[in-house]
């Protein structure tokens, strides 16, 4: 198979690949496939004549790039050079790394495309990385810490006059109570997200907010983050009002709203979503699973579901900072209002 080392790299970068490292002078290049999410491409030029020498060369390059860290990802080695004496042995080379390795052989005597395609590939890669950096620099994490402070202050105030494990204290400080909402205390659809049932509940939710919040605020900017967090929390409380008679409190619904905002981002940019979402989202979900074991049936699943859907819809309403499709926002706004009104009316008349 005849092809050009740098031309192939350029085509892969053009398709969405990201350069992770280069061994100069253009001896090897590691590229991450952002679309696949778990595939790395290792481009190697060799002047060796025997397959075992090529294998040792590849091992040395793998060590230089520390490819043992790839875990069980897929590694596709693209090997460029003149035909080997024992060419048939290339396919049987094995390597002591966890990644699943495949080798593609490219028979070529020289890279005639380096002068043309190397600058194009590297310039495009730098442009993409700059764009990635901008994507997570629309806002600085500020509002998230304000929410954490306000939540802590309300928790401290409630604990100073009673116990947040006592239903009477929860009711006094704004927990969601369906009969009181029926009587006109609609503000109880907002206040529950700032109140928690005990310090453990508070701690686990604040840690989740600390994990998720800064990421979402950087992506959407502070004003959009505030809207998503508060309105997703209100939609979560409204869903709880509709489908649960229990007294409830906690920021979990608003936190699931942040997950919904990340899911909306995932529709816009799947590759970045797969790369950046993982750790904070899994922390949040893991903490809530742990909380489910501790609180059991008292966990408000309807609020979580409402917050997740609400956050997704509100993210569509405010849009990402670089979005310009305003009709889409109108559709999301109508959907969010319709969902909230439907849940409220269902809870009020059931």
N, C-alpha and C positions, 0 to 999 in steps of 0.2 A: 504493500500500500504506500504510494508516494504522496507526500504532502509536506507542507512547510511548518516548522516548529512554531514560529511567531504568528503565522497566519492562523493556525488552529487556535492558538491562545487568544488572539484577537476575536475570532468568531465566538469563542466560549464566553469571553467578557461581554461581548455584544449581546449574547443571549441571557446575560444576568449573572455570570460568574464574578467572583471577587478574589483578587490576588491576595494571598496570605503571606507570601514570602518568595524571594528570589535568591538563588545562589549564583553569584557572578563568577566569570563573565558569561551570562546567559546559559549556564550549565543545567540548571533545573529551576522549576517554578511550581509552586503549590497554589492551587486555585480551588475555592469553595463554590459549590453549585447552590446558589441561594434559592433556586426554585425547588430543587429536590429536598433540600434541608438537611440531608444526611450523607451527601456524596462529595468527596474531594477528588480533584484531578491533579496528578503529579506528572508534570511534563519534564522529561529527561533527555538530554543529548549525550550520547556516548561515542567514544572512539575506540572502545574495546573490540577485540576480535573473537573472544570466546564467551559463551553464556555464563560460565561460573564467575568470570571476571566482571561481567555485567551485573550479576547478582550481588557481588560484593560492593560494587559501585552503588547500586540501588540501596543496599543496607546502610552504607555510609550517608547517603543523602537523606534517608529516612531518619537517621539519628540526628542529622543536622537540623531537620525540621521538627524533631521530637514527635514523630507521628504515632508513638505509642499512646499519646493522649487522645487520639481519635476514638478510642473505645471500639465499639462495634459498628461504626460508620462504614460506608463503602469507599474504597480507595481504588480509583482507576488510574493505572500507570500508562502513560503514553510515551513509548520508547522510540527515540529517533536515532538513526545512524545507518552506516553501511551494513550490508548483510554479514552475519557472523559465520564463522567456520561451521559451528554446530547450531545453526539457526533453529532447528526443530526443538532444541532443549529450552528455549525461552519460555514456552508455555508451561513448562513444568517447574519453574522457579517458585519457591515458597519463602515466606518471610515471617519472622516471629513477632507479629503484632496482632492485636485483637481484631483489627479491621478486616473486612472481607476484600481481598485484593484480586483485581483482574488486570491483565496486561494487554494493551493494544500496541502492535508493532507497526512502525512507520519507516519504511526503507527509503533513505535519502542520503545523498553524499554531502550536501551542504544546505544551509538555510538561506536561500536566495531572498527570502522575504523579510529578513531581520530589519534592514534599514527602513523598509516601508511600514511594517506592521508593529514592530516593537513600540515606537513612540505613540502610535494610535492606541494600542492596547493599554499602555500605562497611563496615558492621558485620560482615556475613558474610565479606567479604574479609579483614578484620583477624583474625577468628577462625580462618580457614583458615591464614593466614600464621603465627599463633601456634602452631597445631597442627603446621605444617611445621617450625618452629623446634624444637619439643619432640621431633619425630621424630628429629632429629639431635643431641639433647642428652641421651641416656640414659646416656652415659658419656664420660669424658675420655680422650684417647689417652695411656695410660700403659703398658699391657702390651705394646703394639707396640714401644715403645722398649726395654723390658726384653728382648724377644726379639731385637731388633737388636743390643743390647749383648752378650747371651750368645752369639749367633752369631759376632759379631766376635771375642770373647774366644777361643772354640774355634778359630776360623780362625787367629788370631794364634799360639795355642799350638801348633797343628799345624805351621804354617809355621816356627816357631822350632826345631823338632826335626827337620824334614825338609821335604818338599815335598808339597803336596796334589795335585800332578800325578803323584805316585808312588803306585801302588796299595798299596804296603806301608804308607805313611803313612795313607792313607784307611782301610785295614782296621784299623789300630791305633787310630784315633780314632772308629770307630763306623759306617763305611759299611755299606750293605746288602750282605751277602754271603750268597747262598742256602745254601751248604753249612754255614756257621757257624750260620745260623738253624735249619737242620735239626738241628744238634747241641745246640740248646737256648738259643742266644744270642738270645732273643726281643727283648731290648732294642734290637737293631739295627733293629727296625721303628720306633723312636722317634728314635734319635740321628742318622740321616742328614739330617733336616731342619735340623740345626744345623751341618752340615759341607758344604763346597763344594769343587769341583774347580778350584782356581786362583782368583786374585783377581778375574779378570774375571767368572767365574761368580758369585762372592760379590757383587761390586758390582752386577751387573745384577739379581740377586734382591733385594738389600737396597733398591735404588731402587724396585723394584716393591712391596716391602712398605711402604716409606715412602709410596708413592702410594696404595695400597689400604687398608692397615691402619687408619689413623686414621678413615677413612670408616666402615668396618665396626664399629670399636670404639665410635664415637659412636652408631651405629644400634642395636647390640645390648647395649652396656654391657661393661665389662671382663671380668667373670666368664664371660659367654657367649662373648665373643671368644676368651678363652683356651681354652675347651672346643672351639670350632669349629676353631681353628688347630691345636691339638695332635692332636685326634682325626682331623681331615681329613688331617693329615700321616701319621698311623699307617695310615689306610686307604689312602693313596697308596702308602706303602711296602709294604703287604700286597699291593696290586695289582701292584706291581713285582716282588715276590717270586713272585707267581703266574705272571706272563707274561713276565718278563725274567730271563735268567741273568746279566746283566752286573752288575759292581760299580757301585753308584750312590750318589749323595749330592746334597743340595741341598734348598732350601726350596720348590722349584717346586710340588711336590704340595700343600703347605700353602697356598701362594699361590693355586693354583687352587681350593682349598677356600674361600678368601675370595670368589672369583668365584661359587662355588656358593651361598654365603650371600647374595650380592647377587641372584642369580637367584631364590632363595626369596623375598626381599623383593619382587622384581618380580611374583611371583604375588599377593602381598598388596596391592600398590599400584603398578599399572602406570604411572600418570602420573608419580609421583615417581621410579620406577625409570628411566624414559626420560630424565628431566631430570638426575638426579644420577649415574647410572652411567657415562655416556659417557667423559669424559676419563681417569679413573683406570683403567678397564677396558681401554680401547684402548692406554694406555701399557703396561700389563702384558702384553697380548697381543702388542703390537708388539715389546716387548723379548724375548719368548720366541720370536717368529718370527726375530728377529735372532740369537738364541742358537742356533736350529736351523741357521742357515747356518754359524755358527762351529764348533759341535760336531758337526754332521752326524748320522750314525747313532747317536752316543752319547747323544743326547737320549732321556730315558726317557718315551716317550709314554704308556705304561701307568700310570705314576705320576701324570701330569697328569690323565688321564681318571679315575683312582681318586680323586684329590684333589677334582676338580670334583664328582663324584657324592657323595663323602663329605662335602664342605662343605655341599652342598645338604641332605643327609639330617640332618647334625648341626644345621644351622640350624633344621630342622623339629623336632628333638628339644628343643633349648633354647627355641625360639620367640622371637619378638620380645617386647620388654618389656611390650607392652600386650596380648599374646595370652592368651586364657583357655580355649581349646579343648584340654583335656588329652588327650582321646582321640586327637586328631590326633598329638600328641607320641608317644603310645604306638606308633602305627602307624609313625612315622618311626624310633623307637628299634628296633623289631623289624626293620625293613628294613635299618637300618645294621648291626646285629649279624649278621643273616643274610648280608649282602654281605661283611662282614669275615671271618666264619667260612668262607664258601664260597671266597673267594679264598685264605685260608690253607690250607685242606684241599687245594684244587686244586694249589697250589704245593708242598705237602709230599708229595703222593702221585704227582705227575706224573713 
